[in-house]
Amino acid sequence: MIVVLVVVLLLAFFRSSIWGWLIAFAVLVPLVAMVSRISDGALQTVYIALGIFLAVLGIPALRRLLVSGFILGIFRKILPQVSQTEQEALDAGTVGWDGELFSGNPHWRQLLDLPKTGLSEREQAFLDNEVEQLCAMVDDWDVTHTRQDLSPEAWQFIKDKGFFGMIIPKEYGGLEFSAQAQSAVVAKVASRSGTAAVTVMVPNSLGPAELLLHYGTQEQKEKYLRNLACGKEIPCFALTGPFAGSDAGAIPDYGIVCYGDFNGHSNVLGVRVTWEKRYITLAPVATLLGLAFKLFDPQNLLGAEVSRGITLALIPTDTPGVNVGRRHFPLNSAFLNGPTTGKDVFIPMDYIIGGTMRIGQGWRMLMECLAAGRAISLPASATGGIKLAARTSGAYCRVRKQFKVPVGKFEGVEEALTRIGGNLYVMDAARTMTAQALDLGGKPSVISAIVKYHCTERGRIAINDAMDVHGGKGICLGPDNYLGRAYQQTPIGITVEGANILTRSLIIFGQGAVRSHPYVLKEIHAAHDEDTKRAVREFDAALFGHISFSLSNAVRSLVYGLTGGRIIGVPTEQPTKAYYQALTRYSAAFAFASDVSMLVLGGALKRREKLSARLGDVLSQMYLCSAVLKRFEDDGRPEEDLPLLHWGMQDGLYRIQTALDGVLQNFPNRFAALVLRAMIFPLGQCRKPPSDHVGHQVASLLLKPGAARDRLTAGMFIPSDEKDAVGALEAALASTLVCEPLQAVLEKARKEGKIKAREELQQISEARELGYIDAGQAQQLERDYALRRKVIMVDDFAPETLRANQG
């Protein structure tokens, strides 16, 4: 019996095919029967039943006839209805590391062998020069409070230096940057100004340039890409409307195929389009409008089909009937965003992106290109903003003192600093690893949803913590407040490119369970195949592969739970070995829980959004933890970063455990829940959140200059001008550390009664006169006082100034 159990376990670990499991059953069942000491007649019956069972499942032709064909019929009946837009979303994109995490047995060497992320010499030069110059010329208070727009000089610089053409190939005059470089540019600009970051990222995200590159005709590319690259054309893309947000299938905007007059020509075949869109970034100044609408052909001018589906067009905004110019005002951010409308606007057929051959493919085109917005722009902008929050919070909490102690050394403040630093480390790791997946040719639809959701959500937590530790400094808006606008604008990233509630509850697991699972999509495709023989054959292969897959993960989950994953072989040693083992254990548990959930709940799982969200949380945290491990390896395993590594991994593993427990507690089938719990947590739950000791180490990294702090905030804009609020804070931190021994001298003299003055500047002067410090040291302390005062003081205004601005 022990031998048989060992064989079964080995089969589980090595992902046997269904044949391996049949062999295990063939040996295990008779042994169980004999050990049970049943009668010879009963034993003979067992052998006969087992023989029939093995014959039916072991002979493919017989299995397809008696089992797979029958199950396929049931599967087709219970398969939930999927709309065309949902199906196109499921079919879009590629599977990458998310597929490994769904496998139950991730191949870690595959992840670690990926090339180290980095920029080319040309890309790094652009970051160090043009991006640095743009950041230096942007005054975010002037942008958001005075102008409600970038300055004309900044706009011209963005156009002249090719910021709008980062994704456009060199042959069309673009920069042709990698996804890594685009992400780095957006992150750095975002560390200076959210308005400038959005202005730069939108033309390089989902919009006309990307759609033209992938689907445009050669004539369209030649006509528009050069002008887009140099900023002669300013693009926007209009998808969302008052009655159609996330539900793209409900788009009421429509176009009617007809003949009309255009540019002095009559009887031109085209489309008369009517639309009402909102939340369209750059629409107020756009010269080129990308538009999504439903196309109808009631006169059958293109063929017999009347309803042609969602179609995309590119329309110059000077076309008669196009309305742009009005602005929304999103939470005191000054990036140009507004509505656009049109009523019976006639456009020729060559305005349709990709020409007539792309009619009706609009939603698929959008879904395939959505990865850029989710995987590059939003994670980069969130991460860039939190780099600013992390660096300034650490410096401020070191410079600012209460009870003669830096506020960062109070444990309550330290707790907030820990979350800021820890979350930033995870966010930046996920940002770079996801951008790398794009550079390697992937279109990671599931991963892009994960990184968009979690970077913006962790960004929200971090900016809240930063505001807390800054106190009054953070809440008083003005030229010297470097956090206020970022705090106000945080919800913008939460709502765009798929609202975060929707992304978490429907997309991450809902899409991942189909796209990333090794067998589910194959089963669905087989169910939709109208060729019966081929459908049964492909369904049979997928179904029994799926059964073997589930059995293997069930056994693996149990064994890993009993051993704590210590028997798992991984490609690294301590301090990361145990983390790789834990993630492998949870991958098996997640794959098993996913299969049981889909089996027990079927189509109802789609409506169980809370359950789906928790399963999505498990997948997300495994991805984020993978990114943390990859980053640590790519950085050369620096010892100074160990607190950040430990915090990120311990936090992620604890969240995985919590999410799995949430699934089990709320699973509607209680018997299945008990089975799952026994297999996933056979010895109970052992994960804890990061300890206070680890948190103290993370916070300490932010409170003083050092290599770890520089790596954590690498790529952000750090002004050198001490007149700038951030530049002054950087100088104040360095000055504080240098002057602390001198401050100690003054403090001792005060306590001894040698220095009588009450005000700090007078004390410095008195200490110099008494010989406690020399003239140079006094000058150093006076400068330190001025820097600390500038850092601590907040902006104030004359009432008439505020009234004038309101007017």
N, C-alpha and C positions, 0 to 999 in steps of 0.2 A: 504493500500500500504506500509506504514512504517513497519507494522508487517511482511509483506512478505519479505521486504528487510532485516530486522533483521534476519529472518529465513535463508535467503540465506547466510548472513554473518556468522552466526553460523555454517552452513554447511561447509562453506569454512574453518573456523578455526579448526573444528574437523575432517577434511579430510573425508567427507562423501563418501559413495560408490555412484555409478551411480543412485541407488534408491533414495537417498536423493535429488539429482539434478532433477530427474524426478518428485518427489513430489513438489519441488520448482516451476518447470515449470507448473505443473498441477494447482497450486494455482495462480501463477503470471500471466499467460497468460489470463485466464478469467477476473481477476481483471483489467488488463490493458484494455481489450476489453470493460468492463462495464464502466470504468472511461472515456473511449473515446466516450461513448454514441453512439455506432453504432446501427444500426437497429436490430430488433429481428431476422430477417432472416440472417443477416450477423453474428450475435452472435451465431446463431445455427450452421452456417458453421464453425465458430471458434471452437465450441465444438466438432463437428464431426472430424475436422482436428486434434485437440488436442487428441481426443480419438484414432485415427489411429496412431498418433505419439507415444503415450504412449504404445499402444498395441505392436507396432513393436519393440520399445526399451525395454519395460518392460517384455515381454515374451521371455525368453532366446532362446527357440527353434526357434521362429519366427525371432528373431533378428539375430541369426546365419545364418538362411536360406536367409533372405532378405538383411541383412546389412553386417555382418562380413565376410561372404564368398565372397561377391562382393568386399569389400575393401581389403581383403587378396589377391585376384587376382591382383588388381592394385598395392598393396604393393610389391608383388613379382616382378612385371615388373619394378618398379622404384627403387627397392633396389639396391644400387651401388654394382658393382662387387668387391668382396674381395678376394685377393690372399690367398693361403694356409698359407703363413707365416704371413700375416695380421690377418687371422682368429685365428691362434694359439696364436698370441700376445694378441688378444682380449679375448681369453678364459683363458689365463694364469693369475695367481694371484688371490687375494681375495679382497673383498670390505670391507673397514673399515669406518673410520670417513668421508671419501669422500662421501660415500653413504648418510650419514646424511646431509651433506652440499648440496647434490643434492635433498634432500627431500623437501626443502622449509620450513622445521620446525624442526631444529636440536634438539635432546634431550640432552640438556647440562648436565643434571645430569648423563647421561651415560658416558660422557667424564670425568666429575669430579670424578666419582666413581672409575675410573681406579686407580690401585695402584700407589703410588708415585714411580717415577723412582729412581733407586739406584743400588748399586753393593753389591754382597755378600762379606763376610769377606775375603774369599780367593781371590776374584777378586780385592778388594781394596788393599790387601797386595801385589799382583803382580804389581799393578799400582805404589804403594809407594816404591817398592824395585827394581824389575827387570827392569821395564820401566824407573824408575829414573836412574838406573845404565847405561842403554843403552844410554839415552839422555846425560848423563855426559861424556860418552866415545866418543861421536860423535862430531867432529869438522867440521862444515859444509863447511867452507872455504877449509880445507884440503880435504874434500870429493869431492867438486865440482871443485876446482881449481888445486889441486896438483895430486890427485889420479884418479879423475873421477870415483870413486867407494868408497864404504865403506871400512874401514880398515879391514884386515884379522881378527883382534881381534873382531871387531864389528860383522862381518859375523858369526864368531864362537859362539859368545855370543847369537846372535839371534837364531841360531840352537840349541844350548845347552839348552837354557831356554824355548824352546817350542813356540816361537813367530809364527812359521809357522803352529802350530797346535791348534790355538785358537778355531776353529770350530769343531775340531775332538774330538769325545767322549773319555772319560777316558779309556774305555775298549781297545782302540787302542793306548793308550799312549798320547792322546791329552789333552789339558787343559779344553775343553768343556765349554767355556765361553759363557755367554749370549751375545745377540746383544749389550746390553748396555755396557758391558765390552769391547767388541771388538771396539766399537765406541770410548770409553774413551781412550783405548790404542793408537789407531790411532791418535786421536786428540792431545794427549800429545806428541807423537813422532813428529807429524807434527809441533808442536810449537817449535821444535828444528831443524829438518832437513826434508825437503821434500823428499830427496832421501831415508832416512831411513824409512819414513812413507810409501812410495810406496812399498819399499822392504818388509815391514811387512804386508801391507794390501792385496797385490795381491794374495798370496797363500790362504788367508782366504776369498777371494771374489769369483767371478765367475771363476771357474777353476776346476782342477781335483779332489781336496778334496771334494768340495761341490757336484759335479756331482756324485762322487762315493758314497757319503753318501745317496743321494736321489735315485740313479738309478743303482748303481753298483751291480754286483753279489756278493755273499758272498765271493767267491774266490778272486775277485778283491779287495774287502775291506781288506781281510786278507793279501793280497800280498803287497798292497801299503800304506795303511793308517798309519801303524806304522812308516814306513820309512819317510813318509811325515811329521808326527808329530814331529819327532826328527831332521829333516833337512837332513837326509841321501839322500833323494830325494828332488830335487828342481823342482817345477812344473811351467809350463806356459800353457796358453791356446791360440790357434791360430784360430781366426775367421776372422779378417779383412784382405783383400787382395787389390792389386792395383786396381782391377775393381769391387770390392764389399765391400762397406763400410756399410752404413746404410741399403742398399738394400740386405739383406741376401739371398733373392731368386735368386740373380744374381751370387751367388758363382760359379766361374768357376772350382774350385778344385773338383776333382772327384776320385772315386774309382771304380774299376771293379772287380766283384766277379769272382774268378778263383781258380785253383789249382796251387800250387807252392812249392818250396823247402824252408824249414825253420829250422834252428838250426839242420842240419844234417838229417832232416826227409823230405822225398819226398811225393808228392801227398797230400799236406796239403791244406784243404779248407780255403781260406782266401780272402784278397782284395789287389789289386795292386793300390796304391794310388799315385796321383800326385797333388802337391800343391805349391802355392807361396803366402806366407803371410808376412805382415809387421806390424809394431807398436806393436810387441808382447813383453810385459814386462816379464823380466827374461829369455827370450829365449836364450840370449847369454851364460847363465850358466845353463840352465835347463837340468835336467837329465830325465825328464818325460814331454812329449809333448802331451797336449790335442789338438785334431784337429777336425774341422768341415769340412765336404765335402759332395758332392752329390754322392750317391751310385747307381750304375747301375749293372744289372744282365742280360747281353745279352744272356748268355747261359742257362738262367732259372735254375740255380743250386739251387736257394732257393725257386723257385716257378714260377708261370706263369708271374708275374709282372716284367717288365724290369727296369723301373725307380722306385727306392726305397725311394727317398727323402733324406733330409739332415740327416746325421748320424754322430755320435761322436765316436772318438776312442782315446785311450790312448797309446802312442808309446814311448818306451824308446829311448832317443836320440842317443844311441850307435847302434841302428838298422841300418844296411847298407843302405845308400842312404839318410839318414836324415842329413840335413845341418843346423847347428846353429853356433853361435859364433860371427858373425858380429854384429856391434852395430849402432843404430841410436844415435843422440846426441840432445835430446829434450830440447832446450832452456837453455843450461848450467845446466841442471839437470843431475845428474850422476847416476840415477837409471838405471839398466841394461835393455835396450829395443832394440829390433832389429828384423831383418827378419828371416824367416825360409823357406826353400824350400825342396822339395823332388820330385824325378822323378821315377815313377814305383816302389815305395817302397812296398815290399810285407810284409803284416802283417797277422797273423792268425786271425780267427774269434773271439777268446777270447780277442783280443785287443779292440773290440768294447765295449764301456761303456754300461753295462747292458746286454751284449750278444746279440744274434740274435733277441731276443724278442723286443729289443729297436731300431732295424734298422728302419730308417725313422722317428724317433721321436725326432731327434736332436734339431730342432728349438723349439719345445714345451719345451723340457728339458731346453734349454738355457733361454727361456722367463720366465719359472717358477723360475729359480735360479737368474735371473738378479736383483731381489730386493736387494740382499746383496751388490752388487757393487754400486747401485744407492742410497740405503737407509742407508748404513753404511759407506763405505769407503770414498766416495767422499765428502759427507756432513761433515764427521769427519775431514778429512784432510783440507778442506777449513776452517772449524770453528777453528781448532787448530792453523792454520796459522794466522788467524785474532785475536785470543786471544793474540798472540805475538805482532801483530801490535797495538792492542788497549792498552795493558799494556805499551809497550815501547813508543808509541806516547804520551800518557798522561804524562808519566814521563819526556820524553824529552822536551815536551812543558812547563813543570813546571820548569825544570832545566835551559833550554836555555832562555836567556833574550836578548831583544832588547829594546833600550831606557830605560834601567833599569826596564823593565816590563817583566814578564814571557810571552813568545810568545803565550802560550795557552790562555791568557786573551785578546788577540786581537780578535775581533769578527769574522774576516775572518777565522782565524785558529780555533776558537771555533766552527764554522759551520762545518768544516771538522771533528773535534773531535766528534761532535754530531753524524754525520753519522756513524763514526766508531763504537762508543758505541751502538747506536741504532740498527744498522744492526747486530752487534754481538749478542745482546740480542735476536733478532728474530731468527737468525741462530741457536744458541745453543738450543733455545726452540724447534725448528722444528727438530733438530738432535735427541734430547733425546726422544721426543714424537714418532718419527718414529721408532727409535730403539725399543722402548717399544712395538709398534705394532707387530714387528717381534717376540719379546719374548712372546707375547700372542698368537703366532701361526699363525699370518697373513703373507701373501705374497703380500704386497700392491703395485701392479704394478703402479697404477695411483699416489698414494702418493709418491712412490719412485721417480717417474719422477719429481714431484713437488719439492721435497726437494733437489734432485740433481741439478736441474736447478737453483733454487733460492739461495741455499747456495753458489754455485760457482759464480753466477752472483753478489750477494751481496758481496761476498769475493773479487771479482774484483774491485768493487766500493771502498771497505774499504782499500784495499792495495794501490789503487791510492791515496786516501786521506792521508794515512800514509806517502807515498812518498812525497806528497806535503808539509806536515807539517815538515818533516825532512829536506827538501831542499837538500843542498849539502851533508849532512850526508847520505842521502838515495841513492844518485846516484854514489858515489865513492865506487866501489867494493873493498873488502879487508876483512881481518879477523875480523875487528870490525864492519862490516856492517851486521846487523841482518835482514835487509829487502830486500836487493838487489836481492838475489836469489828467494825469495818468489814472488817478483814483476815479475821477468823474467818468472817464471814457472807457473804463474796464468793461462795462456791460455791452459795449458795442461789439467787441470780439466774441462775446458769449452768444450773441444773437445771429450773427451772419454766417454764411456758408453752411447753413443747417443749424438751427437753434440747438443749444447744448442739451436741453431736455429731450428733444427728439433724437439727437445723435446718440445719447446714452441709452434711451429706452427702446429704440427701434432699430437703429442702424448698426451699431458695433457688433452685437451678437446676432441680430436678425440677418444682417448681410454676411457676417463672418461664418455663421453656422452653415451657410450654403456655399459661399465662395471659398472659405479656407478649409473646410472639412474635406478629407480625401475622397469621400464617397457620395455625399449627399447630392451634389450637383450632378454627378453621373447618373444617379437614380432618377432625379427629376428629368433630365434630358431623355432618358430611356422611356419614362412615363409619357412624355410628350411626342415620342417618335411614332409616326403613323404606320411605319413598316413593322408589322407584328412580330415577324421572326427576328428581325434585328433588335427590336425593343426587348423581347424576352431574353435574348442572348446577352445584351449589354446590361440589362437589369439584373440578370442572374450573377454576372461577374461582380457587379457593384454590390449587390445585396450580400452575397456570401463573403466578399472581401470586408464589407462593413461588419458583419457578424463576427468574423475573426478579429477584426480591429477592436471591437467593443469588448470581447472576451479577454483579449490581451491586456487592454487598459484596466479592466476590472481587477484582474489578478495583480497587475503591476501596482495599481493604486493600493490594494490591500497590503502587499508585501512591503512597499515603500513606506506605508503608514506604520507598519509594525517595526520597521528597522530605522525609521526616521530618514530614509533615503541614504544611509551611510554606505550601503553596498553599491551605490551607483558610481560607475566610472566616469570621470569628467577630465577634460584636458588641462586643468590648472591645479595648482596646489594652494595652500592657505596664503592669504586670508580669504580667497574667494571660493575655494573648493566647496565648502558647505552650502554656499549660495547657489551654485550650479546644481548641486544635488537636490536642494529644496525646490528649485524651479522645475526640475525634471519630475519630481514627485507630484507637484501640483499640476503639471501639464497632463500627466496620466489621469489624475483625479478629475480635472476639468473636462478632458475628452470623454471620460466615462459618464460624468454627470450630464454633459451635453447630449450624449446619445440616449440616456435614460429619459431625459426631459423631452426630447423629440419623439421618442417611442411612446411614452405615456400620454403626453399632451397633444401630440400631433399638430394639427393646424391651430388648435387653441393656444399654443405657445406664442403665436404671433400677437394675440390679444393680452397675454400675460406680461404686460410691459415691465412691471416691477421685477418679475422673475428674470425676464430677458435682460434687464438692466444689470442685475447682479451678476449674471453669467458674463455679460459684457465687461463688468468691472474686473472679473478674474482674468479674462483675456487681456484687458488693457494693462493691468498691473504686471502681468508676466512680460508684456512687451516693454514696458517702462523699465523693469528690472533688467531685462536683457540689454537694453540700451545703456544702463548704468555700468554693467559689467564690461560691455564693449568699450565704453569710454575709458574706464579705468585701465584696460589693457592698452588701448591706443595711446594713452598719455604716458605709458611707460611704467605703470604701477607705482606712482609716486607715493611715498610713505606719508607725506604731509596731507594727502587727500583721503587717507583712510577714514577719518571721521565722516566725511561726506559720503564715501562709499557705504560705510556701515549704516549711516542714517537712511540713505536712499533704499538700500536693500531690506533693512529691517522694517521700515515703514511699508514698503511694497508687499513683503511677504505677510505682514500682519493684516494688511488690507485684503489680500487674497483669502486668507483664512476667514476673515470677517464676512466677505462676500459669499464664500461657499457656505458658511454657517447660515447666512441669511436665506440662501436658496433652500437649504434643508429645513429650516424652521417654517418656511412658508410654502413648501411644496404641497400642492393640493392632494396628491395621493400619499397618504401617510405610510402605507406599507412600503412604497417605493422610497420614501424619505428615510425610513429606518434602515433599509438595505444600503442606500447610498451612504448614510452616516457610518454604518458599520464598515464599509469598504474604504471610505475616505479618511475618517478619523477613528480608526480602531482603538487607539490609545488616548483619545481625547485631543483637545487643542493645546498646542504648546507654544505657539508664536506670541510674542509680546511686542508692543510698540518700542521704538528706540528708547534706550535708557536715558536718564538725566545726565549720566556721565558722558555718553556720546553727544548729547545735545550741547553740553558745556563745551566740548571740543569743537563742535561746528561753529557755535557762536563766537568762540575765541578767534577763529580764523578771520572773522569779519572785523574784529576790533583793532587789528593792527596790520600794517603793510606786510606783505610776504608773498612767496611764490604761489601758495594755495589760493590766496585772495585774488591774485592777479589772474590765475588760470580760471577761477570761477567767474570773473567778470571780464574775461578777455573778449575783445571785439567791440566793447562799448566805447562811446565817445567820452573822453576825459579832457575837458578844457584846461588849458594851462594858465589862463588869465584869472588872476585872483579877484578881479571885479565880478567875474561870473560866480553865481552861487555855488555851483558844484566845484569849480576851480578853487574857490575860497575854502570849501570844506576839505578838499584834498590837502591843501596847504596847511590848514588848521590841524589836521590829524598828524601830519609830519611834525609840525611845530610843537604840538602837545607832548608828543613822545620825547622830543629833544629837550623840552623845557621842564619836564617833570622833576629831574634832579634839582634844578634851580628853584622850582616851586617848593620843594621839600626844605631847601635852605631857608627860604622866606618864612615858611610855616614854623620852623623851629625857632627862628628869631621872634616871630610874633608870640609864640607860646611863652618864650622866656621874657617877654615884655620889652625886648630891645627895639622893636618896631612899633610905633604908636599910631601911625596913620590908619584910617579906616578904609579909604578907597584904594583899589589895587594899584593904580598908576602911581599914587603917592607913596604907597608901600615900596614899590620898585625903586622910586627915586631915593627914598630914605635908606633902603638897603644898599644902594650904591654909595651914598654918602658915608655910611657906616663901614663900608669896605667888605660887606658880605658878598657882593658881586662886583664885577668890573663894568666898565662902560659898554663893552661889547655885549656882555650878558644882559645888561639892563635893556639895551636896544632890542635884544632877542626877546626878552620878556614883554616889552611894549608891543612888539609886532605880534606876539602870540596873543596878547590881550585883544588887539584890534581884530585879529582873525576870528577868535572865539566869539567876540561880540557880533561880528558880521554874520557868523554862522547861526547864532542863537536868536538874533533879532528877527522880527517878522515885519512884513510890509504893512504900511498904513497909508491912508489917502485923505486928502482934504475932501469934505463932502461935495464941494462943487465939481471936483474931478470926477467922482462917481456919477454925479447927475449929468455931467457933460457926456460921459460915455454912454449912459442910458439913453440920452437924447439922440 
